[in-house]
Amino acid sequence: MGQELCGKWMPRKKTTCARTPGHGGPCKTAENMDRNRLYNRDHPHRESPESRKKSNRKYRISSYGLTQELFDLLLQAQQNACGMCHRPFEEGQLIHVDHDHACCRRRNRSCRECIRGLLCHSCNIALGHIERRYAMARAYLDSPPFRLLAAAAA
């Protein structure tokens, strides 16, 4: 007869996990949980919002093949403003690295050759919609339905 191990039925094993039943990931003993708690208490910088933000930005920049220096040069060339709407970036604002998705198929990755500029969140979202629907929008603008009424009335 078996016993339950963290919400999963396992043959002839006793529950030794200190985490909640049914959790995701590997099991942890109470000793491991205590060791993690002590480490996190003694190293609070890992959890500070400033540290997390800096780490996230560094990861995002490097995933596009940029270094911090190249990112700063591009930001300076754009006069610290969005490349599309030209509104100045505010302190702490999320800056998106825009690249040609047709060149690099992996999400949020770039070969660095297809980088176009830095965008604010609103422009990044708008540009994504425009790129996906450009052919439809161009066809609509070239021949709007209202023209059909004018042609039928003539």
C-alpha positions in Angstrom: 0.0 0.0 0.0 1.4 3.4 -1.0 1.1 6.9 0.6 0.4 10.3 -0.9 3.5 12.4 -1.7 2.6 16.1 -2.2 -0.8 15.3 -3.7 0.5 12.6 -6.1 0.1 8.9 -5.3 3.5 7.2 -4.9 4.0 3.6 -4.0 5.4 2.8 -0.4 6.8 6.3 0.3 6.1 8.5 3.2 5.4 12.2 2.8 8.5 14.2 3.7 7.9 17.4 1.7 7.5 20.6 3.6 5.7 22.3 0.8 1.9 22.4 0.3 0.2 19.3 -1.2 -0.1 19.4 -4.9 2.7 22.0 -5.4 4.6 22.3 -8.7 8.3 21.6 -8.9 10.5 19.2 -7.0 9.8 18.4 -3.3 11.8 20.1 -0.6 12.5 18.9 2.9 11.9 21.1 5.9 15.7 21.6 6.2 16.0 22.8 2.7 13.1 25.2 3.1 14.7 26.6 6.3 18.0 27.0 4.5 16.3 28.9 1.7 14.5 31.2 4.1 17.7 32.0 6.0 19.6 32.7 2.7 16.9 35.0 1.4 16.7 36.8 4.8 20.5 37.3 4.7 20.6 38.3 1.1 17.7 40.8 0.7 19.3 42.5 -2.3 18.2 39.6 -4.5 14.5 40.5 -3.8 14.7 44.3 -3.9 12.6 45.9 -6.7 15.6 47.9 -7.9 17.7 44.8 -8.2 15.0 42.9 -10.0 14.3 45.8 -12.4 18.0 46.1 -13.2 18.4 42.4 -13.8 15.3 42.2 -16.0 16.5 45.1 -18.1 19.9 43.6 -18.6 18.3 40.3 -19.6 15.9 42.0 -22.1 18.7 44.0 -23.6 21.1 41.0 -24.0 18.3 38.9 -25.5 18.2 41.3 -28.4 21.9 41.1 -29.0 22.6 44.5 -27.4 25.0 45.5 -24.8 24.2 48.2 -22.2 26.5 50.6 -24.1 24.8 50.0 -27.5 21.4 50.4 -25.8 22.5 53.7 -24.3 23.9 54.9 -27.6 20.6 54.1 -29.3 18.7 55.8 -26.5 20.9 58.9 -26.9 20.5 58.9 -30.7 16.7 58.9 -30.2 17.1 61.8 -27.7 15.8 59.6 -24.9 12.4 59.5 -26.6 10.2 56.8 -28.3 11.3 56.3 -31.9 7.7 56.4 -33.1 5.7 59.0 -31.1 8.8 60.9 -30.0 7.5 61.3 -26.4 10.4 61.4 -23.9 10.9 58.3 -21.8 10.2 58.8 -18.2 12.4 57.6 -15.4 11.8 53.9 -14.8 9.6 53.5 -17.9 9.7 50.2 -19.7 11.5 50.6 -23.0 10.8 48.1 -25.7 13.5 47.1 -28.2 11.7 47.0 -31.6 13.0 44.5 -34.2 11.7 43.0 -37.5 9.9 39.8 -36.5 10.1 38.5 -40.1 13.9 38.3 -39.6 14.0 36.5 -36.2 11.2 34.1 -35.5 12.0 33.4 -31.8 9.9 35.5 -29.5 11.8 38.4 -27.8 15.0 37.4 -29.5 17.0 39.2 -32.2 20.1 38.7 -34.3 20.8 42.4 -33.6 20.8 43.1 -37.4 17.1 43.6 -37.5 16.7 46.1 -34.6 14.8 49.2 -35.6 14.7 51.3 -32.5 13.4 51.8 -29.0 9.6 52.2 -28.4 7.3 53.1 -25.6 4.7 50.4 -24.6 1.8 52.0 -26.5 3.7 52.3 -29.8 5.1 48.8 -29.5 1.6 47.4 -29.1 0.2 49.6 -31.9 3.1 48.7 -34.3 2.5 45.0 -33.6 -1.2 45.3 -34.6 -0.3 47.4 -37.7 2.3 44.9 -38.9 -0.1 41.9 -38.5 -2.9 43.7 -40.4 -1.1 45.9 -42.8 -2.3 44.2 -46.0 -5.9 44.4 -44.9 -5.6 48.0 -43.8 -3.9 49.0 -47.1 -6.7 47.3 -49.1 -9.4 49.0 -47.0 -7.7 52.5 -47.4 -7.3 52.0 -51.1 -10.9 51.0 -51.6 -13.1 52.1 -48.7 -16.7 50.7 -48.7 -18.2 54.2 -48.9 -16.9 54.4 -52.4 -19.3 51.6 -53.4 -22.2 53.8 -52.4 -20.9 56.7 -54.5 -20.3 54.3 -57.5 -23.8 52.8 -57.2 -25.4 56.3 -57.0 -23.7 57.4 -60.2 
